[in-house]
């Protein structure tokens, strides 16, 4: 019978290496009854059975892992347990909660080793949660891994703001979590790898696992994120997306990619010094008399009834802001299971700068725009 329950990793000179291989991360985003393995060491797993984890190779330990998970989810705190094995050996199990921004336990990191063995350092694992409008709340760890602006870790970010950091991601699966029920049934779980670069230009692969759940009757999309650089086949950059991000945008215009099954804009392109840059940091609010025009445009293009549509609507980005008039030319550019539209947006009249006066991010963007704007 095996007694070396946990064989320490050979020294490599990198103190983080043992931790990456000695932890199993268990998804509990929809409660412990639906727990699944999403990370085995630093190897991603696609909602696998918990007993498939490397730490569950010993039968007696495998039987106790669900108990530890239940205790962690119920308490929201670290829990440990000892298991008696053959030959007077004792195994030690520890479960550590990965708390989401609302305090729910999104996942449990589980480690097992011999009695008295020092606990390895846990890898950085983040958690996030999107509401039905696509606004995310996230932990500091998630914001670090997703490379969103420093110092703005707990404020809301939009779908295009989050996706703008990625060089590649399987967008169809991610966006399907947010499908409008009147257009297509939303999926209840998805996992994939996003590739992005840090401030120094180093590429990272981030494993993102999402699951839908109900919170006070409202559908939410929860996520767990972890850096798995070097553990999986690197994703290839999306060349079409890279080309779109480098398209010259005329002054005073903005280009947007809209997913017609969700109604979400997921890419936003403006000139580097445009005052429209901060528009992607907030979801637009449409005038009650104009909102139906936007809905009709989305549904008409999604159904393939027209290839192009023009709209002229009033929009704002905060409840107390003045309405702005914008003209938009919509072009359906992609058919198939995930129809898309390219929108050319032209504001009419004065544009407030910053677009939301009391938003620090908008203020910073406005200041940067002023510094980079060409002199007359």
C-alpha positions in Angstrom: 0.0 0.0 0.0 1.2 3.5 -0.9 2.4 5.5 2.1 4.1 8.4 0.4 0.9 10.3 0.0 2.6 13.4 -1.2 6.0 13.3 -2.8 7.5 16.8 -2.7 8.6 18.2 -6.0 12.4 18.1 -6.6 14.1 21.5 -5.9 14.2 23.7 -9.0 15.5 27.0 -7.6 12.0 28.5 -8.1 10.2 28.6 -4.8 6.8 28.9 -6.5 7.2 25.6 -8.5 6.1 23.2 -5.7 2.9 25.2 -4.9 1.9 25.1 -8.6 1.9 21.3 -8.6 0.6 20.4 -5.1 -2.8 22.1 -5.1 -6.1 21.0 -6.6 -8.6 23.7 -7.2 -12.3 22.6 -6.9 -15.1 24.7 -8.4 -17.9 25.5 -5.9 -19.4 28.4 -7.8 -22.9 26.8 -7.8 -22.5 25.1 -4.4 -20.6 22.0 -3.2 -23.2 19.6 -4.6 -21.9 20.6 -8.1 -18.2 20.7 -7.2 -15.8 19.8 -10.0 -12.1 19.8 -10.6 -10.9 22.8 -12.6 -7.2 22.9 -11.9 -4.9 20.0 -11.0 -1.6 21.6 -10.0 -1.2 24.0 -12.9 -2.9 21.8 -15.4 -6.4 23.1 -16.4 -9.3 20.7 -16.1 -12.8 21.1 -17.7 -15.2 20.5 -14.9 -13.8 17.0 -14.2 -14.7 14.7 -11.3 -13.1 15.7 -8.0 -11.7 12.2 -7.5 -9.6 12.6 -10.7 -7.4 15.0 -8.9 -3.8 13.9 -8.4 -4.2 14.4 -4.6 -7.1 11.9 -4.6 -5.0 8.9 -5.7 -5.3 7.3 -2.2 -8.8 5.9 -1.6 -9.0 7.0 2.0 -8.0 10.5 1.1 -10.4 10.7 -1.8 -13.3 9.9 0.4 -12.5 12.8 2.8 -11.9 15.5 0.2 -15.7 16.2 -0.3 -16.0 16.6 3.5 -13.3 19.2 3.6 -14.9 21.0 0.7 -18.3 21.1 2.4 -16.7 22.5 5.6 -14.9 25.2 3.7 -18.0 26.3 1.7 -20.2 26.3 4.8 -17.7 28.4 6.9 -15.9 30.4 4.3 -12.8 29.7 6.2 -9.8 27.3 5.9 -10.4 23.9 7.2 -8.1 20.9 7.8 -8.6 17.2 8.5 -6.3 14.2 9.3 -6.7 10.7 7.9 -5.2 7.6 9.4 -3.5 5.4 6.8 -1.7 2.0 6.9 1.5 1.6 8.8 0.6 4.3 11.3 0.9 7.0 8.6 -1.2 10.1 8.9 -2.3 12.3 6.0 -3.1 15.9 6.4 -5.8 17.6 4.2 -6.2 21.4 4.0 -8.9 23.3 2.1 -8.5 27.0 1.5 -11.5 29.1 0.2 -11.2 31.2 -2.9 -13.6 33.9 -2.0 -15.5 35.9 -4.7 -16.1 39.7 -4.5 -19.5 39.1 -2.8 -18.0 36.7 -0.2 -19.3 33.5 -1.8 -16.8 30.6 -2.0 -16.1 30.3 -5.8 -13.6 27.5 -5.3 -11.7 25.5 -2.7 -7.9 24.9 -3.1 -7.1 21.5 -1.5 -3.7 20.2 -0.5 -2.8 16.9 1.0 0.6 15.8 2.4 2.2 13.7 5.1 1.6 14.6 8.8 4.0 17.4 9.8 5.0 18.3 6.2 5.2 22.1 5.7 2.4 23.6 3.7 3.5 24.9 0.3 2.6 28.4 -0.8 -0.8 28.6 -2.5 -0.7 29.9 -6.1 -2.4 33.2 -6.9 -6.1 32.5 -7.8 -8.7 35.1 -8.4 -12.4 35.3 -8.6 -14.9 37.5 -10.4 -18.6 37.9 -10.9 -20.6 39.5 -13.7 -24.2 40.7 -13.4 -26.7 40.5 -16.2 -25.5 43.8 -17.7 -22.0 42.5 -18.1 -20.5 44.6 -15.3 -17.9 42.7 -13.3 -16.8 42.8 -9.7 -13.6 41.1 -9.0 -11.0 40.4 -6.3 -7.6 42.0 -6.3 -6.0 38.7 -7.4 -8.4 38.5 -10.4 -7.7 42.0 -11.4 -3.9 41.4 -11.2 -4.2 38.3 -13.4 -6.5 39.9 -15.9 -4.2 43.0 -16.1 -6.9 45.6 -15.6 -5.9 49.1 -14.5 -4.0 49.2 -11.2 -5.7 50.9 -8.3 -9.2 50.2 -9.7 -9.6 46.6 -8.5 -13.0 46.6 -7.0 -15.0 48.9 -9.3 -17.2 47.8 -12.2 -15.6 47.0 -15.5 -17.5 46.3 -18.8 -17.2 43.4 -21.1 -15.1 45.3 -23.8 -12.9 46.7 -21.0 -12.0 43.2 -19.7 -11.7 41.6 -23.2 -9.5 44.5 -24.5 -6.6 43.0 -22.5 -6.7 39.7 -24.2 -4.7 38.7 -27.4 -6.7 35.6 -27.7 -9.7 33.9 -26.0 -12.5 31.7 -27.2 -15.1 34.5 -27.3 -18.0 32.5 -28.6 -18.1 30.3 -25.5 -17.6 33.2 -23.1 -20.2 35.4 -24.7 -22.7 32.5 -24.8 -22.9 32.7 -21.0 -24.6 36.1 -21.5 -27.0 35.2 -24.4 -30.4 37.0 -24.3 -33.0 34.3 -23.6 -35.2 35.8 -26.3 -32.5 35.2 -28.9 -30.6 32.1 -27.7 -30.5 30.0 -24.5 -27.5 31.1 -22.4 -25.0 28.4 -21.5 -24.5 27.5 -17.8 -20.8 26.9 -17.7 -17.6 27.5 -19.8 -13.9 27.3 -19.4 -11.1 28.5 -21.6 -7.6 30.0 -21.8 -7.0 33.7 -22.4 -3.6 35.0 -23.5 -2.4 38.4 -22.6 0.7 40.4 -22.0 1.8 42.1 -18.7 3.3 45.6 -18.4 6.8 44.3 -19.4 5.5 42.6 -22.5 5.7 39.1 -21.1 2.9 36.8 -22.4 0.7 34.9 -19.9 -1.9 32.2 -20.2 -4.8 32.5 -17.8 -7.3 29.7 -17.2 -10.8 31.2 -16.9 -13.6 29.0 -15.5 -17.2 30.4 -15.5 -20.5 29.1 -14.1 -23.9 30.6 -14.0 -25.8 30.7 -10.7 -28.8 32.5 -9.2 -28.2 35.2 -6.5 -31.4 36.5 -5.0 -33.3 35.5 -8.1 -30.9 37.2 -10.5 -28.7 35.3 -12.9 -25.0 35.9 -12.3 -21.9 34.6 -14.0 -19.1 33.7 -11.6 -15.5 32.9 -12.5 -12.3 31.6 -11.2 -9.0 32.7 -12.8 -5.5 31.3 -12.5 -2.2 31.8 -14.3 -1.1 28.6 -16.1 1.7 30.0 -18.2 3.9 27.1 -19.5 1.4 24.4 -18.5 -0.8 24.4 -21.6 -0.4 25.0 -25.3 -0.2 28.7 -25.7 -3.2 30.3 -27.5 -2.6 31.7 -30.9 -3.3 35.5 -31.2 -6.5 36.3 -33.0 -5.1 37.9 -36.2 -8.5 39.3 -37.3 -8.9 40.9 -33.9 -5.4 42.2 -33.9 -6.0 43.8 -37.3 -9.2 45.4 -36.1 -7.5 46.9 -33.2 -5.1 48.7 -35.5 -7.6 50.1 -38.0 -7.3 53.8 -38.3 -10.5 55.4 -36.8 -11.5 58.8 -38.2 -11.5 61.7 -35.6 -14.9 62.1 -33.9 -15.9 58.5 -34.7 -15.8 55.2 -32.8 -16.0 51.7 -34.1 -17.6 48.9 -32.1 -18.0 45.1 -32.5 -21.4 44.0 -31.2 -22.4 40.4 -30.4 -26.0 40.1 -31.7 -26.9 37.2 -29.4 -26.1 39.2 -26.3 -26.5 42.7 -27.5 -23.1 43.4 -25.9 -20.4 45.5 -27.5 -17.2 43.5 -26.9 -14.6 45.6 -28.7 -14.4 49.4 -28.8 -12.0 51.2 -31.1 -11.3 55.0 -31.1 -8.3 57.2 -32.0 -5.6 57.2 -29.3 -6.4 60.8 -28.3 -10.2 60.6 -28.7 -12.5 61.9 -26.0 -14.7 58.8 -26.7 -12.1 56.5 -25.2 -13.8 56.3 -21.8 -17.1 55.2 -23.3 -16.1 51.6 -23.0 -15.7 52.0 -19.2 -19.5 52.3 -18.8 -22.6 50.7 -20.3 -24.7 53.2 -22.2 -28.1 54.2 -21.0 -30.6 54.9 -23.9 -33.4 57.4 -23.8 -36.7 55.6 -23.0 -38.1 56.9 -26.3 -35.1 55.5 -28.3 -34.4 52.2 -26.5 -36.7 50.3 -28.8 -34.8 51.4 -31.9 -31.6 49.8 -30.5 -33.5 46.6 -29.6 -35.0 46.4 -33.1 -31.6 46.9 -34.7 -30.1 44.1 -32.7 -33.0 41.7 -33.4 -33.3 42.6 -37.1 -29.6 42.0 -37.8 -29.5 38.9 -35.6 -32.3 37.4 -37.6 -30.6 38.3 -40.9 -33.6 40.4 -42.1 -31.3 43.2 -43.1 -27.5 43.6 -43.7 -27.3 47.3 -42.5 -29.3 49.6 -40.2 -29.0 53.2 -39.3 -30.1 54.5 -35.9 -30.1 58.0 -34.3 -30.6 57.8 -30.6 -29.9 59.7 -27.3 -27.5 58.2 -24.9 -25.8 58.9 -21.6 -23.5 57.0 -19.2 -24.8 58.2 -15.8 -28.2 58.9 -14.3 -27.6 62.7 -13.8 -25.8 63.3 -17.1 -27.2 65.2 -20.1 -28.5 63.2 -23.1 -26.1 63.0 -26.1 -27.3 62.4 -29.6 -25.4 59.8 -31.6 -25.8 58.4 -35.1 -24.8 54.8 -35.7 -24.4 52.8 -38.9 -24.8 49.0 -38.2 -23.4 46.4 -40.6 -23.8 42.7 -40.1 -20.4 41.2 -40.7 -20.6 37.6 -39.6 -23.3 35.0 -40.0 -23.4 31.5 -38.5 -23.9 30.6 -34.8 -22.5 33.8 -33.5 -23.7 36.7 -35.7 -21.8 40.0 -35.2 -22.2 43.6 -36.3 -19.7 46.4 -36.9 -21.0 49.8 -35.7 -19.7 53.1 -36.8 -20.7 55.7 -34.2 -20.7 59.5 -34.7 -21.7 61.7 -31.8 -23.6 65.0 -32.6 -23.1 68.1 -30.5 -21.0 68.6 -27.4 -19.4 65.6 -25.7 -18.9 65.8 -21.9 -15.3 65.2 -20.8 -15.0 63.2 -18.6 -18.1 61.3 -19.8 -18.9 60.5 -16.1 -17.8 63.4 -13.9 -17.3 61.6 -10.6 -15.6 58.5 -12.1 -11.9 58.4 -11.4 -11.1 56.2 -14.4 -12.9 58.6 -16.7 -11.0 61.5 -15.1 -7.7 59.8 -15.7 -8.6 59.0 -19.3 -9.7 62.6 -19.9 -6.4 63.9 -18.5 -4.5 61.5 -20.8 -6.5 62.7 -23.7 -5.7 66.3 -23.0 -2.0 65.5 -22.8 -1.9 63.5 -26.1 -4.3 65.7 -28.2 -2.5 67.4 -31.1 -2.1 71.2 -30.7 -4.1 73.4 -33.1 
